[in-house]
């Protein structure tokens, strides 16, 4: 079961529509779907919303620390709300997947993603769930920073919106702990 969904991104209007903010975009769409709003909570340095999904309280967290420092917000929230590591789902952009491709997994390394690296360090565990949202790769690792901090083109935006919609449809199943079913379903797309 999942009771804490963390969207990774960078705060500020200049980052709002960038590829790196795929996690924030998904949480904003999820909050819209469940008719809840985010409130900034200073003790977590995060925007937080609380909603009922499948009859259970689920908190949506958008750390406002910038991507590379997300771990402190996540660990503080997890400790405060008494959420175990295996009840956490992070949603983040993934360079190694084509735009619109979605993959759910549990555990693993950070794969060079600095937001995940910081979360792993602060939780002292890799055993949380990750919803990886494909944004594609620029083809040259020296262009990655500029690529992730830019908005996707029109075609990529459409693929990202479709991916977000597919994920939102599966969130109740994820919160219910039906991970294998969700993986089979999402990975078949």
C-alpha positions as YAML, in Angstrom:
chain: A
units: angstrom
residues:
- id: 1
  name: UNK
  ca: [0.00, 0.00, 0.00]
- id: 2
  name: UNK
  ca: [1.07, 3.57, -0.63]
- id: 3
  name: UNK
  ca: [0.18, 6.44, 1.67]
- id: 4
  name: UNK
  ca: [2.75, 9.06, 0.62]
- id: 5
  name: UNK
  ca: [3.18, 10.12, -3.02]
- id: 6
  name: UNK
  ca: [6.14, 12.38, -3.68]
- id: 7
  name: UNK
  ca: [6.39, 14.34, -6.91]
- id: 8
  name: UNK
  ca: [9.89, 15.49, -7.78]
- id: 9
  name: UNK
  ca: [10.51, 18.83, -9.42]
- id: 10
  name: UNK
  ca: [11.87, 22.30, -8.93]
- id: 11
  name: UNK
  ca: [9.85, 25.16, -7.40]
- id: 12
  name: UNK
  ca: [9.29, 28.39, -9.29]
- id: 13
  name: UNK
  ca: [7.44, 29.48, -12.39]
- id: 14
  name: UNK
  ca: [10.53, 29.19, -14.61]
- id: 15
  name: UNK
  ca: [10.59, 25.41, -14.01]
- id: 16
  name: UNK
  ca: [6.85, 24.75, -14.00]
- id: 17
  name: UNK
  ca: [6.56, 23.19, -17.48]
- id: 18
  name: UNK
  ca: [10.03, 21.65, -17.75]
- id: 19
  name: UNK
  ca: [10.79, 17.97, -18.33]
- id: 20
  name: UNK
  ca: [12.42, 17.76, -14.88]
- id: 21
  name: UNK
  ca: [9.09, 18.66, -13.27]
- id: 22
  name: UNK
  ca: [7.22, 15.57, -14.45]
- id: 23
  name: UNK
  ca: [6.63, 14.59, -10.81]
- id: 24
  name: UNK
  ca: [5.11, 17.97, -9.94]
- id: 25
  name: UNK
  ca: [2.94, 17.85, -13.07]
- id: 26
  name: UNK
  ca: [1.56, 14.46, -12.10]
- id: 27
  name: UNK
  ca: [0.81, 15.53, -8.53]
- id: 28
  name: UNK
  ca: [-0.94, 18.69, -9.74]
- id: 29
  name: UNK
  ca: [-3.13, 16.56, -12.04]
- id: 30
  name: UNK
  ca: [-3.77, 14.09, -9.22]
- id: 31
  name: UNK
  ca: [-4.78, 16.90, -6.85]
- id: 32
  name: UNK
  ca: [-7.18, 18.19, -9.53]
- id: 33
  name: UNK
  ca: [-8.65, 14.71, -9.97]
- id: 34
  name: UNK
  ca: [-9.27, 14.34, -6.23]
- id: 35
  name: UNK
  ca: [-10.38, 17.95, -5.78]
- id: 36
  name: UNK
  ca: [-7.73, 18.92, -3.24]
- id: 37
  name: UNK
  ca: [-5.29, 21.82, -3.07]
- id: 38
  name: UNK
  ca: [-1.71, 22.10, -1.93]
- id: 39
  name: UNK
  ca: [-0.64, 24.12, 1.11]
- id: 40
  name: UNK
  ca: [2.93, 25.04, 1.91]
- id: 41
  name: UNK
  ca: [4.09, 23.47, 5.18]
- id: 42
  name: UNK
  ca: [7.29, 25.11, 6.46]
- id: 43
  name: UNK
  ca: [8.18, 22.23, 8.81]
- id: 44
  name: UNK
  ca: [8.46, 19.96, 5.76]
- id: 45
  name: UNK
  ca: [9.64, 22.63, 3.30]
- id: 46
  name: UNK
  ca: [7.04, 21.16, 0.95]
- id: 47
  name: UNK
  ca: [3.64, 21.76, -0.60]
- id: 48
  name: UNK
  ca: [1.29, 19.12, 0.81]
- id: 49
  name: UNK
  ca: [-2.22, 17.95, -0.04]
- id: 50
  name: UNK
  ca: [-4.26, 15.25, 1.68]
- id: 51
  name: UNK
  ca: [-6.85, 13.19, -0.14]
- id: 52
  name: UNK
  ca: [-8.84, 10.01, 0.16]
- id: 53
  name: UNK
  ca: [-7.92, 7.36, -2.39]
- id: 54
  name: UNK
  ca: [-9.55, 3.94, -2.15]
- id: 55
  name: UNK
  ca: [-10.89, 4.89, 1.28]
- id: 56
  name: UNK
  ca: [-7.49, 5.68, 2.81]
- id: 57
  name: UNK
  ca: [-5.68, 8.92, 3.52]
- id: 58
  name: UNK
  ca: [-2.90, 9.58, 1.02]
- id: 59
  name: UNK
  ca: [-0.62, 12.59, 1.26]
- id: 60
  name: UNK
  ca: [0.77, 14.26, -1.85]
- id: 61
  name: UNK
  ca: [4.12, 15.96, -1.33]
- id: 62
  name: UNK
  ca: [5.98, 18.41, -3.58]
- id: 63
  name: UNK
  ca: [9.31, 19.29, -1.92]
- id: 64
  name: UNK
  ca: [10.12, 22.98, -2.36]
- id: 65
  name: UNK
  ca: [13.86, 22.47, -1.84]
- id: 66
  name: UNK
  ca: [14.83, 22.03, -5.49]
- id: 67
  name: UNK
  ca: [15.27, 18.58, -6.95]
- id: 68
  name: UNK
  ca: [18.73, 17.78, -5.61]
- id: 69
  name: UNK
  ca: [17.69, 18.41, -1.98]
- id: 70
  name: UNK
  ca: [14.34, 16.55, -1.96]
- id: 71
  name: UNK
  ca: [15.38, 13.95, 0.61]
- id: 72
  name: UNK
  ca: [15.02, 16.04, 3.74]
- id: 73
  name: UNK
  ca: [11.39, 16.95, 2.92]
- id: 74
  name: UNK
  ca: [10.56, 13.33, 2.13]
- id: 75
  name: UNK
  ca: [12.19, 11.88, 5.25]
- id: 76
  name: UNK
  ca: [10.69, 14.57, 7.51]
- id: 77
  name: UNK
  ca: [7.19, 13.88, 6.13]
- id: 78
  name: UNK
  ca: [7.64, 10.12, 6.37]
- id: 79
  name: UNK
  ca: [8.77, 10.38, 9.99]
- id: 80
  name: UNK
  ca: [6.08, 12.87, 10.98]
- id: 81
  name: UNK
  ca: [3.23, 10.86, 9.45]
- id: 82
  name: UNK
  ca: [4.76, 7.51, 10.50]
- id: 83
  name: UNK
  ca: [5.01, 6.24, 6.92]
- id: 84
  name: UNK
  ca: [7.32, 3.30, 6.28]
- id: 85
  name: UNK
  ca: [9.69, 3.39, 3.31]
- id: 86
  name: UNK
  ca: [7.68, 0.76, 1.39]
- id: 87
  name: UNK
  ca: [4.58, 3.00, 1.59]
- id: 88
  name: UNK
  ca: [6.30, 5.80, -0.36]
- id: 89
  name: UNK
  ca: [5.91, 6.32, -4.11]
- id: 90
  name: UNK
  ca: [8.16, 8.86, -5.83]
- id: 91
  name: UNK
  ca: [7.21, 10.17, -9.25]
- id: 92
  name: UNK
  ca: [10.09, 11.49, -11.33]
- id: 93
  name: UNK
  ca: [11.37, 12.16, -14.83]
- id: 94
  name: UNK
  ca: [13.43, 9.43, -16.47]
- id: 95
  name: UNK
  ca: [16.00, 10.16, -19.18]
- id: 96
  name: UNK
  ca: [16.43, 6.48, -20.06]
- id: 97
  name: UNK
  ca: [12.81, 6.07, -21.17]
- id: 98
  name: UNK
  ca: [11.28, 7.53, -24.31]
- id: 99
  name: UNK
  ca: [8.79, 10.37, -23.83]
- id: 100
  name: UNK
  ca: [5.50, 9.04, -22.50]
- id: 101
  name: UNK
  ca: [6.81, 5.62, -21.45]
- id: 102
  name: UNK
  ca: [5.99, 4.82, -17.81]
- id: 103
  name: UNK
  ca: [7.58, 2.25, -15.52]
- id: 104
  name: UNK
  ca: [6.84, 1.35, -11.90]
- id: 105
  name: UNK
  ca: [9.46, -0.37, -9.80]
- id: 106
  name: UNK
  ca: [10.50, -0.87, -6.22]
- id: 107
  name: UNK
  ca: [13.99, -0.15, -5.03]
- id: 108
  name: UNK
  ca: [17.13, 0.10, -7.10]
- id: 109
  name: UNK
  ca: [19.78, 2.75, -7.41]
- id: 110
  name: UNK
  ca: [19.46, 6.40, -8.27]
- id: 111
  name: UNK
  ca: [20.60, 5.98, -11.88]
- id: 112
  name: UNK
  ca: [22.28, 9.38, -11.77]
- id: 113
  name: UNK
  ca: [19.06, 11.13, -10.71]
- id: 114
  name: UNK
  ca: [20.12, 13.55, -7.99]
- id: 115
  name: UNK
  ca: [16.64, 13.81, -6.48]
- id: 116
  name: UNK
  ca: [16.54, 10.05, -5.96]
- id: 117
  name: UNK
  ca: [20.13, 10.07, -4.69]
- id: 118
  name: UNK
  ca: [19.18, 12.58, -1.97]
- id: 119
  name: UNK
  ca: [16.01, 10.69, -1.00]
- id: 120
  name: UNK
  ca: [17.94, 7.41, -0.70]
- id: 121
  name: UNK
  ca: [20.52, 9.16, 1.50]
- id: 122
  name: UNK
  ca: [17.92, 10.72, 3.81]
- id: 123
  name: UNK
  ca: [15.75, 7.60, 4.09]
- id: 124
  name: UNK
  ca: [18.82, 5.35, 4.43]
- id: 125
  name: UNK
  ca: [16.95, 2.99, 2.11]
- id: 126
  name: UNK
  ca: [16.36, 2.32, -1.57]
- id: 127
  name: UNK
  ca: [13.20, 0.30, -0.92]
- id: 128
  name: UNK
  ca: [10.56, 2.82, -1.92]
- id: 129
  name: UNK
  ca: [8.47, 2.67, -5.08]
- id: 130
  name: UNK
  ca: [9.35, 4.78, -8.10]
- id: 131
  name: UNK
  ca: [7.07, 5.83, -10.94]
- id: 132
  name: UNK
  ca: [9.48, 6.65, -13.74]
- id: 133
  name: UNK
  ca: [8.04, 8.99, -16.38]
- id: 134
  name: UNK
  ca: [9.97, 8.93, -19.63]
- id: 135
  name: UNK
  ca: [11.21, 12.23, -21.02]
- id: 136
  name: UNK
  ca: [13.78, 10.89, -23.50]
- id: 137
  name: UNK
  ca: [17.47, 11.73, -23.72]
- id: 138
  name: UNK
  ca: [19.18, 14.51, -25.70]
- id: 139
  name: UNK
  ca: [21.74, 12.00, -27.00]
- id: 140
  name: UNK
  ca: [24.73, 13.71, -25.42]
- id: 141
  name: UNK
  ca: [25.30, 13.58, -21.67]
- id: 142
  name: UNK
  ca: [26.79, 17.08, -21.78]
- id: 143
  name: UNK
  ca: [23.39, 18.39, -22.87]
- id: 144
  name: UNK
  ca: [21.34, 16.69, -20.13]
- id: 145
  name: UNK
  ca: [21.10, 19.64, -17.70]
- id: 146
  name: UNK
  ca: [19.88, 22.03, -20.36]
- id: 147
  name: UNK
  ca: [17.51, 19.35, -21.75]
- id: 148
  name: UNK
  ca: [15.75, 18.54, -18.46]
- id: 149
  name: UNK
  ca: [15.36, 22.23, -17.58]
- id: 150
  name: UNK
  ca: [13.56, 23.02, -20.83]
- id: 151
  name: UNK
  ca: [9.91, 22.47, -21.71]
- id: 152
  name: UNK
  ca: [9.18, 19.47, -23.93]
- id: 153
  name: UNK
  ca: [8.12, 20.12, -27.52]
- id: 154
  name: UNK
  ca: [4.48, 19.82, -28.57]
- id: 155
  name: UNK
  ca: [4.63, 16.10, -29.41]
- id: 156
  name: UNK
  ca: [6.52, 15.26, -26.21]
- id: 157
  name: UNK
  ca: [4.03, 17.33, -24.18]
- id: 158
  name: UNK
  ca: [1.14, 15.32, -25.61]
- id: 159
  name: UNK
  ca: [2.92, 12.06, -24.74]
- id: 160
  name: UNK
  ca: [3.63, 13.32, -21.21]
- id: 161
  name: UNK
  ca: [-0.03, 14.29, -20.72]
- id: 162
  name: UNK
  ca: [-1.15, 10.83, -21.88]
- id: 163
  name: UNK
  ca: [1.36, 9.18, -19.53]
- id: 164
  name: UNK
  ca: [0.11, 11.25, -16.60]
- id: 165
  name: UNK
  ca: [-3.47, 10.25, -17.37]
- id: 166
  name: UNK
  ca: [-2.51, 6.54, -17.51]
- id: 167
  name: UNK
  ca: [-0.73, 6.83, -14.16]
- id: 168
  name: UNK
  ca: [-3.64, 8.65, -12.50]
- id: 169
  name: UNK
  ca: [-5.99, 5.86, -13.59]
- id: 170
  name: UNK
  ca: [-3.73, 3.37, -11.78]
- id: 171
  name: UNK
  ca: [-3.17, 5.37, -8.57]
- id: 172
  name: UNK
  ca: [-6.06, 3.68, -6.66]
- id: 173
  name: UNK
  ca: [-4.57, 0.27, -7.50]
- id: 174
  name: UNK
  ca: [-1.10, 1.45, -6.45]
- id: 175
  name: UNK
  ca: [-2.45, 2.79, -3.16]
- id: 176
  name: UNK
  ca: [-4.16, -0.60, -2.64]
- id: 177
  name: UNK
  ca: [-0.83, -2.39, -3.10]
- id: 178
  name: UNK
  ca: [-1.67, -4.03, -6.45]
- id: 179
  name: UNK
  ca: [1.83, -3.38, -7.74]
- id: 180
  name: UNK
  ca: [2.24, -6.42, -9.98]
- id: 181
  name: UNK
  ca: [-1.08, -5.72, -11.69]
- id: 182
  name: UNK
  ca: [-0.12, -2.07, -12.25]
- id: 183
  name: UNK
  ca: [3.32, -3.03, -13.57]
- id: 184
  name: UNK
  ca: [1.82, -5.49, -16.06]
- id: 185
  name: UNK
  ca: [-0.76, -2.96, -17.15]
- id: 186
  name: UNK
  ca: [1.49, 0.09, -17.46]
- id: 187
  name: UNK
  ca: [4.45, -1.77, -18.92]
- id: 188
  name: UNK
  ca: [2.27, -3.24, -21.68]
- id: 189
  name: UNK
  ca: [1.59, 0.26, -23.03]
...
